[in-house]
Amino acid sequence: MSKKLTPTQRDFVTEAFYRKRSGESYINIAESFGIDRRTLFTYRNSEEGQQIEKELRQTLIHQSYEAIMETVIDKARLGSFQHAKLFMQVTGKLKGDEIQGKQENNIKENGISSDLFKEIDALLKG
């Protein structure tokens, strides 16, 4: 079992995580903290440091998912059939067989009917 990190050391791990994602080197990050890069590595490599980085990664993934879904919904509402289809697939409202059947609706040739807009709106609103 590794030694617990102090609050300052936990802050170093957190800040180093974000700064490294911004492209800064661990050497520069450690120097700005006034510590050696190996010391920063020790903090990051500890059990607690690894847990902190794992939680930070999960937070970023969740935030990215939310941002992506907002974009998909916005584009679907503006009439993008592909984005509407993607939204319905992700939310489990459109299965593989339904995708094949719905592909007969050729948006480019036939345009988008008001019924299709209503159906998409209803699905997006849940």
ZAKEKE-176568 format. One record per residue (C-alpha): residue in one letter; z, y, x. Coordinates in steps of 0.05 Angstrom, whole numbers, padded with zeros to 5 digits, always signed. Example, Ala and Ser with C-alpha at 12.3 -4.5 7.8 and 13.67 -1.06 7.14 Angstrom:
A+00156-00090+00246;S+00143-00021+00273;
END
This chain:
M+00000+00000+00000;S-00020+00067+00028;K+00024+00128+00033;K+00023+00177-00025;L-00017+00241-00015;T+00018+00308-00020;P-00006+00359-00072;T-00042+00397-00016;Q-00076+00333+00009;R-00098+00317-00063;D-00126+00388-00068;F-00164+00377-00002;V-00195+00313-00029;T-00215+00347-00094;E-00245+00408-00060;A-00280+00366-00008;F-00312+00325-00063;Y-00343+00386-00096;R-00362+00420-00031;K-00396+00357-00005;R-00436+00353-00069;S-00459+00425-00055;G-00487+00402+00012;E-00432+00423+00059;S-00414+00375+00116;Y-00346+00342+00121;I-00337+00372+00190;N-00344+00443+00162;I-00300+00427+00103;A-00245+00398+00146;E-00249+00457+00195;S-00241+00506+00137;F-00178+00468+00116;G-00153+00472+00188;I-00153+00396+00197;D-00195+00346+00235;R-00251+00310+00200;R-00217+00243+00213;T-00155+00269+00178;L-00197+00288+00117;F-00229+00219+00120;T-00159+00188+00120;Y-00140+00227+00058;R-00205+00210+00023;N-00201+00137+00044;S-00130+00127+00018;E-00120+00090-00047;E-00101+00154-00082;G-00159+00193-00051;Q-00209+00141-00074;Q-00179+00143-00145;I-00185+00219-00146;E-00258+00216-00125;K-00272+00161-00177;E-00242+00204-00232;L-00282+00265-00209;R-00346+00224-00210;Q-00331+00199-00280;T-00319+00271-00303;L-00386+00292-00274;I-00422+00233-00308;H-00391+00251-00375;Q-00410+00324-00368;S-00481+00306-00347;Y-00488+00259-00407;E-00465+00314-00455;A-00514+00364-00424;I-00572+00315-00427;M-00558+00297-00500;E-00555+00371-00519;T-00624+00380-00488;V-00651+00318-00524;I-00624+00342-00591;D-00651+00412-00581;K-00721+00387-00564;A-00720+00337-00621;R-00702+00393-00670;L-00761+00433-00643;G-00807+00376-00663;S-00812+00331-00602;F-00823+00261-00628;Q-00807+00230-00560;H-00740+00265-00557;A-00724+00245-00629;K-00741+00173-00612;L-00698+00176-00549;F-00639+00205-00589;M-00645+00150-00642;Q-00649+00096-00588;V-00588+00122-00551;T-00547+00127-00615;G-00568+00058-00637;K-00604+00083-00700;L-00672+00058-00677;K-00683-00014-00656;G-00741-00044-00618;D-00778-00068-00680;E-00772+00000-00713;I-00802+00032-00651;Q-00865-00010-00658;G-00872+00007-00732;K-00860+00081-00721;Q-00912+00085-00666;E-00965+00082-00721;N-00945+00154-00737;N-00992+00187-00688;I-00964+00258-00684;K-01022+00286-00643;E-01075+00264-00693;N-01037+00271-00758;G-00986+00325-00743;I-00914+00321-00765;S-00902+00315-00839;S-00844+00350-00873;D-00816+00281-00892;L-00814+00262-00818;F-00779+00328-00801;K-00728+00314-00856;E-00717+00243-00831;I-00707+00267-00759;D-00659+00322-00782;A-00619+00272-00822;L-00613+00226-00763;L-00594+00282-00716;K-00540+00308-00762;G-00512+00237-00767;
END
